């Protein structure tokens, strides 16, 4: 009798149009999902994609479990989809950020299978937990990253890399922005190959904003929070190795809506000898590539410089922040959503007096901005192809783009509506339609669109 009453109540709720959220999957359920999507690439975009999947365009109120190893940076997101091509089905979206943007480009075009997080009982994830699940992957980026030779907690899918995401367009990952020590991503490709829509179907999806972080705990640079563009160039090329060499930066602010500028003197950078410790991302990281392009013009002209090797290459955003935290006097670079909640002793740096936000970027006041790209293996299976074709337009459109502090929408992109620039800014929640775009070419300056 009790079961009949329960069944009647469920039927009544369904017939009245009431929606019942589905609970988040366990690792056992996620691993058994019939729909499996394999994404690899940008660590800067990972949080934005995760937030978007949890929203109305995918899980849509159904519980999502996040499986994450932390370092190394392997992840999976699983829920019963309530939107998109797999509505009503448990879907598990593997997101491998370990290795950065280049693993969202080269394995995809080269059709190479790369490791993803193992959710099975043989892996390193608790099997019965839901919500935020901490997993363990054996090995370290320094010892195992270049060969993809992790000792436990990962598996090699039967499919080659399917969907990739990179912080810049694929053709940016050439020259010294290609990691020559990686043995698992397939051969180096030319810029011509990498921008071919036949060899590598690709779409610009949204803008991301990047910035600097500093460990300003040494007495000589206590409280320093501003640096000039030229000083950043000199640090990146190795010309400056001590903070006493870094001149005071100007404080320049510009209110784009009223066209008023204010210029004043910045703080002294150092009053005592303090070595500069440069924390780099590894070659192939989109954050590193964007940094080298923005400050040094790397791979954009024949006379451009490259970032000097510091002997410290970090394989994920988390590793980069830890590097800065562990080395007093260190400087590093991250997407600006990571500038909130930094560990003690690590602070964001203004550039020429401008502290980055996505609103300042949309207004053209801050220009360290690049356009993320999503690409598809042209031989991807039907499920991954369906996901890609459904999802990339969602990432482009203002109404459905990720609500993340480093994201703006590219003006006039694709066939979406609502991506119209203007003053005041066109806004949705925490993100804006940018008034500027590079039009998918990171070597070009941001061009005003209104």
Rosetta blueprint (number, residue, H / E / L):
1 X L
2 X H
3 X H
4 X H
5 X H
6 X H
7 X H
8 X H
9 X H
10 X H
11 X H
12 X H
13 X H
14 X H
15 X H
16 X L
17 X L
18 X L
19 X L
20 X L
21 X L
22 X L
23 X L
24 X L
25 X L
26 X L
27 X H
28 X H
29 X H
30 X H
31 X H
32 X L
33 X L
34 X L
35 X E
36 X E
37 X E
38 X E
39 X E
40 X E
41 X E
42 X L
43 X L
44 X L
45 X L
46 X H
47 X H
48 X H
49 X H
50 X H
51 X H
52 X H
53 X H
54 X H
55 X L
56 X L
57 X L
58 X L
59 X L
60 X L
61 X L
62 X L
63 X L
64 X L
65 X E
66 X E
67 X E
68 X E
69 X L
70 X L
71 X L
72 X L
73 X L
74 X E
75 X E
76 X E
77 X E
78 X E
79 X E
80 X E
81 X L
82 X L
83 X L
84 X L
85 X L
86 X L
87 X L
88 X L
89 X L
90 X E
91 X E
92 X E
93 X E
94 X E
95 X E
96 X E
97 X L
98 X L
99 X L
100 X L
101 X H
102 X H
103 X H
104 X H
105 X L
106 X H
107 X H
108 X H
109 X H
110 X H
111 X L
112 X L
113 X L
114 X L
115 X E
116 X E
117 X E
118 X L
119 X L
120 X L
121 X L
122 X L
123 X L
124 X L
125 X E
126 X L
127 X L
128 X L
129 X L
130 X L
131 X L
132 X E
133 X E
134 X E
135 X E
136 X L
137 X L
138 X E
139 X L
140 X L
141 X H
142 X H
143 X H
144 X H
145 X L
146 X L
147 X L
148 X L
149 X L
150 X L
151 X L
152 X E
153 X L
154 X E
155 X E
156 X E
157 X L
158 X L
159 X L
160 X L
161 X L
162 X L
163 X E
164 X E
165 X E
166 X E
167 X L
168 X L
169 X L
170 X H
171 X H
172 X H
173 X L
174 X L
175 X H
176 X H
177 X H
178 X L
179 X L
180 X L
181 X L
182 X L
183 X L
184 X L
185 X L
186 X L
187 X L
188 X L
189 X L
190 X L
191 X H
192 X H
193 X H
194 X H
195 X L
196 X L
197 X L
198 X L
199 X L
200 X L
201 X E
202 X E
203 X E
204 X E
205 X E
206 X E
207 X E
208 X E
209 X E
210 X E
211 X E
212 X E
213 X E
214 X E
215 X E
216 X L
217 X L
218 X L
219 X H
220 X H
221 X H
222 X L
223 X L
224 X L
225 X L
226 X E
227 X E
228 X L
229 X H
230 X H
231 X H
232 X H
233 X H
234 X H
235 X H
236 X H
237 X L
238 X L
239 X L
240 X L
241 X L
242 X E
243 X H
244 X H
245 X H
246 X L
247 X L
248 X L
249 X L
250 X L
251 X E
252 X E
253 X E
254 X E
255 X E
256 X L
257 X L
258 X L
259 X L
260 X E
261 X E
262 X E
263 X E
264 X E
265 X L
266 X L
267 X L
268 X L
269 X L
270 X L
271 X L
272 X L
273 X L
274 X L
275 X E
276 X L
277 X E
278 X E
279 X L
280 X E
281 X E
282 X L
283 X L
284 X L
285 X L
286 X H
287 X H
288 X H
289 X H
290 X H
291 X H
292 X H
293 X H
294 X H
295 X H
296 X H
297 X L
298 X L
299 X L
300 X L
301 X L
302 X L
303 X L
304 X L
305 X L
306 X L
307 X L
308 X L
309 X L
310 X L
311 X L
312 X L
313 X E
314 X E
315 X L
316 X L
317 X H
318 X H
319 X H
320 X H
321 X H
322 X H
323 X H
324 X H
325 X H
326 X H
327 X L
328 X L
329 X L
330 X E
331 X E
332 X E
333 X E
334 X E
335 X E
336 X H
337 X H
338 X H
339 X H
340 X L
341 X L
342 X L
343 X L
344 X L
345 X L
346 X E
347 X E
348 X E
349 X E
350 X E
351 X E
352 X L
353 X L
354 X E
355 X L
356 X L
357 X L
358 X H
359 X H
360 X H
361 X H
362 X H
363 X L
364 X L
365 X L
366 X L
367 X L
368 X L
369 X E
370 X E
371 X E
372 X E
373 X E
374 X E
375 X E
376 X E
377 X L
378 X L
379 X L
380 X L
381 X L
382 X H
383 X H
384 X H
385 X H
386 X H
387 X H
388 X H
389 X H
390 X H
391 X H
392 X H
393 X H
394 X H
395 X H
396 X H
397 X L
398 X L
399 X L
400 X L
401 X L
402 X L
403 X L
404 X L
405 X L
406 X L
407 X E
408 X E
409 X E
410 X L
411 X L
412 X L
413 X L
414 X L
415 X L
416 X L
417 X L
418 X L
419 X L
420 X L
421 X L
422 X L
423 X L
424 X L
425 X L
426 X L
427 X E
428 X E
429 X L
430 X L
431 X E
432 X E
433 X E
434 X L
435 X L
436 X E
437 X E
438 X L
439 X L
440 X L
441 X L
442 X L
443 X L
444 X L
445 X L
446 X L
447 X E
448 X E
449 X L
450 X L
